[in-house]
Amino acid sequence: MPTDQKILITGVTGQVAFPVARVLAADNRVLALARYGRDGDRERVAAIGAEPVVADLAAGRFDDVPDDVDLVLHFAVAKSGDDDFDGDLAMNAEGAGLLMSHCRGAKAFLHCSTTGVYRTGGDQRVSESSPLADHHRHMLSTYSICKIAAEAVVRATARQLGLPTTIARLAVPYGDAGGWPWYHLMMMKSGVPIPIHPSGTNYFPLLHEDDYASHIDGLIELASVPATIVNWAGSEDTSIEEWCQYLGELTGLEPKFETTETALEPLLLDTSRLQAKVGPTQVHWRDGIRRLVEARNPELLKA
C-alpha cells in the first residue's frame, strides 16, 4: 500500500471510498473531497484520520483543493433517478476532466468506473474490450451513459496532460458498510420480491471492501498513458440467487424472486487482467456476506 503520500480521495462519504480512505489514512496524508451535505459526515471522515475538503466537481471549483497531491483516487459519482442528464454529465464526465486538470502534477490518477458500462454478454465473459451499452437503463436512467462519457473524458485528458491513469470498472462492492446484498437482505426481511432477469442465472461478481482496499496499490501501478482499463471484481462467480439463498441460511428469512425484463441483465466478467496484475481476491464471498450481516443486522442471524 502507498505510504507517506499526499492522496486526494473523492466521494469519501460514500460506501466504496470510505473503507479505502480509512486504510490509507493510517500511513498517508489523505485529503477527503466531498460535498459534506449531511450532518455528521465531516466528523465521520475526520475520525479515521482524513482531512475533509469541500469542492464542487461539476462547477470546477477547487479553491480548497491542493494541486500538489501525489495520487488521486476518484470515486465521486452522481446517479440521479430523475433523468437529469445535464447535471449527471457535468458531475461525472466534466467533473472528472476538471479534477484531472487541477491535479495534473499527480503521479497517478485512479478513476472508478463501473461494469454497468457493458452490454451483457449472455453466457460469455465480458472483457475490457467488450462492447459497451446502457446496461443500467431500467434502474438508473443516466448512470451507464454518464459513466461511459466520463471514461471518454478521462481517457482524453490522460493523453492531453500525460497523466498516468487507470480506469477500474467496479462490479458489486459490498462489506460492513452495506452494498447490494444488504439491500436484498432488507427486501427479504420485508417480504418484498427480489427482481431477477429471465435470461439465466443472475451472475454479478461481488468484491469485498477488504479486497478492493488492498487492490489500490496494484491499480495505481497499472496507471499509464493512454489509460489502462481493468475489470475490478471478485475472483469468484457469484449470483443474486446464490447470495440470497445464503442470506436465507444465515437468517431463516426466505428470499422471494420476481422474474422481470426490467431487472439488470447478468454480467459474467473476465477478471484475468486484474488477477494477473493485482492478484486474486482473498475474502470468500460467504465469509464476506456473513460479516456483512454480523456488522449491520446481527439480530437477524439464527442462533
Secondary structure, DSSP 8 states (H G I E B T S, - for coil): ---S-EEEEE-TTSTTHHHHHHHHTTTSEEEEEE---STTHHHHHHHTT-EEEE-BTTTTB-TTS-S--SEEEE------SS--HHHHHIIIIIHHHHHHHHTTT-SEEEEEEEGGGB---TTS-B-TTS-B--TTTTT-TTHHHHHHHHHHHHHHHHHHHT--EEEEEE-EEEETTEEHHHHHHHHHHHT--EEE-TTSS-B--EEEHHHHHHTHHHHHHT-BSS-EEEEE--SS--BHHHHHHHHHHHH-----EEE-TTS-----B--HHHHHHT----S-HHHHHHHHHHHH-GGGS--
